[in-house]
Amino acid sequence: MMVSCCGLITSQKEPVPLKSVEVELEVKDHVATVVSTLNYHNQEDKPLEAVFVFPLPGDAAVCHFSATVGQTEIVAEVKEKQEAREEYDDALSSGQQAFLLEESEQSPDVFSLSVGSLPPGESASIRLEYVTELAVQADEGLRFLLPAVLNPRYQPQGSVGSEGSNVQVTSVPASLVPYTLSFSARVSSPRPVSKVESSSPLDPLQYLNTEQTQATVKLAAGHKFDRDVELLIYYKDAHQPSAVVEAGQASSQPGSLMGDSVVMLSLYPEFPQAVMSSVASSGEFVFLLDRSGSMHGERIKNARDTLLLLLKSLPLGCYFNIYSFGSSFEHIFPKSEDYNQKTMEEALKKVEEMEANLGGTEILEPLKHIYRQPSIPSQPRQLFVFTDGEVGNTKEVINLVKQNSASHRCFSFGIGEGASSALINGLAKEGGGHAQFITGADRMQPKVMQSLRFALQPSVVDVSVKWDLPSGVSVTALSPPIAAVFQGQRSLVYAQFTGQSSEASEGCVTVAYSLAGHPSQTQLHFSLKPAEDSGLTVHRLAARTVIRSLEMQVREPGGQEDAGGKKKVVDLSVQSGVSSVFTAFIAVNKSNSEAIQGPLLRRAIPTPRMRACKVFMVPYSMRMPVMSCDMAQLPQMSPMMGPAFGQKTCKKKRQRAGGMPELPQMSPMMDEDDMRESCRPKQPPRDPLLQLVSLQKASGCWCLDPHLAAALGKTSEEVEKPKPASVKQDVWATILALIWLHGFKMDAQEEWELLAMKAVSWLRAQTASLVTECVEAGNALLGCNVQKDAVGL
């Protein structure tokens, strides 16, 4: 069932109407405004409707949508979704051009754009604008991601898709994406821009002033939009708290969100070093690993290596369990077990056997099972979720985490291109944890170990925000209460200021919290005078924050949809011009209303697909690419595949019972394992660091044996001979391991730092003698020059 591919055509030999995408990015400090222009051209001899389903960052506030046809520009309005859909259908039926942009009801990071009634030979240019906050990375870089890849979203069995929608979302091999991308960015900040990095080739950074606070950068020419474009922006002195006050819109009602001034606070709490150096020795650590087919190859191997590091770094005295999921789920222990040598070895043995062979991506059921387990007294639950984020029921999953947020913290990891930012960020935000994304050549281990350090930090509790403003000015909090505060991690707070003060022009905000029993606070004084030329970026981000909070309340699982809450969302969405799940952007060109000649054709625009093996073009509904493996091993095509894309639809109104096109889905019956077996490479030899780490005991020590000698690159005799006579073997072995880590693996210190701290604690408990002599002898043996105090002894 392979389809040959040549040129800009779909699998039905039909032209693809999307020709190019132009993206302009403007970054001001840590907020980005993105303007995308999509250029369409109908090369067919019949009128056309083009449908393009594409990803956006999950926390983006879409705030402008317009279309230019010929010399006419039509600016879209935000309207209640059903009203917008009816207006779109009415326009097509009466021969007018219409454009509809709507957010998926299952996931806020997927949008559908319908370009209706494009006459033969006509071109249209669509302009889409959104604003988004930039996430802070472990190395203090600010991360901007332009998602190109919309992976298939797995719909759990029994869940209902978009009924009545007959659009087939299609994917093609990355090399055949039939549209090009041009991308340019302008960066400005009060602090100098030190560098901009990307996984895609960039032209050199151009500074626009001598202070280096403004710069531009472009994607190198010829980039095919076949992968996510990631920018990492670094400022000098990034950890400075700041406040941006933005004036209200003159045309909006005073007292409304858009009519009043709005402030965005960026706070970076710094905790006392004495508190930070202590690591919790309790907790219930639950690891939930995605083993669906899309995790095959390097992804599952990296996940196994990461679990090894995590298990070795856990403190004695805690509890743990490992769940893995696909179409079904498994757990290593029936309930969380006490962490000791026996349980650690049993878990590691099962981790070694884990493959990406559990089918689909049903994350909801294992989460429900975890939350049903009773809490262990004095052992706070910490949940770590690893997934490539390809699920269709994102909002349901996030709601479940939110319902259980009082009983645990959730740390999430998005693996690979196309991981849903809405899912990964939503899990961490509602679970009071931290989100990390692992893309391209990123190593998973440093990011995961940073999150483990956060999980082992004392919990910050009793967070409160107090405002001190001049008389005549009142404040309304727009952000939900701060659920989690981590060392050096930014907290963003939005608030609305109503009224004016005749005298003072300065305000003060204090964020107070309790950390390990110590009351602490972060304070910031700021000017109430609005920043110049900031547009309405902060207002739109604040509106999006309020809209997302209201949406969560309106759609509580199991409850009826709250009509009053829905009306609040629609009103704020229309007032602010920011999209929501209950509204859509609609633009109608009323100047052209000639009856359409001939049937209206519908075309689906293909999105890129990223896979490890060579792929051929296949219908998207098939879930996965056909690989260049032995054809005799391929399973029979499912009779439930559905038609290929490029279907013709008639001019009459379409039934829109379920709304927007279905997200690309996977059949729960599909199993990729057989197809992959012949593609799987032989296991390479284990990394020396992981080899050494795998030998550490749960207590933190190492044993003096041939395996340790081999990991250190020595023979047993070479390792045993220099040991001082009165020193125990495991003390000597542990000191050697620490010297090797400090001498040869400082570049990966964040990966082994916690397990080394555990080893040092174990050594101190032994009250070992002759430590100085051991370190000197170990240095001589291994050819290092590691100081005793550097090791922590």
Secondary structure, DSSP 4 states (H G I P E B T S, - for coil): --B---SSB-TTS-B--EEEEEEEEEEETTEEEEEEEEEEE--SSS-EEEEEEEE--TT-EEEEEEEEETTEEEE-EEEEHHHHHHHHHHHHHTT-EEEEEEE-SS-TTEEEEEEEEE-TT-EEEEEEEEEEEPEEPTTSPEEEEE----PPPBPPTT----TT--PPP-EEEGGG--SEEEEEEEEE-SS-EEEEEESS-BPPPEESSTT--EEEEEBPTT-BS-S-EEEEEEETT----EEEEEPPPTTSPTTSTTTSEEEEEEE-----HHHHT---S--EEEEEEE-SGGGTTHHHHHHHHHHHHHHHHSPTT-EEEEEEESSSEEESSSS-EE-SHHHHHHHHHHHHT--S-S-S---HHHHHHHHHSPPBTTB-EEEEEEE---BS-HHHHHHHHHHTGGGEEEEEEEESTT--HHHHHHHHHHTTS-EEEE-TT--HHHHHHHHHHHHHSPPEEEEEEEEE--TT-EEEE-SPPP----TT--EEEEEEEES--SS--EEEEEEEEEETTEEEEEEEEEE-SPPTT-TTHHHHHHHHHHHHHHHHHHT-TTSPP-HHHHHHHHHHHHHHT---TTEEEEEEETT--PPPPSPPEEEEPPEEE--SS-EEBB-GGGSSPEESS-GGGPPPPPTT--PPS--B--SSPPP-SS-SPPPP---TT---HHHHHTTPPPPPPPPHHHHHHHT--TTS----SHHHHHHTTS-HHHHHTTS-TTS-HHHHHHHHHHHHHHHH-GGGHHHHHHHHHHHHHHHHHTT-S-HHHHHHHHHHHHT----HHHHT-
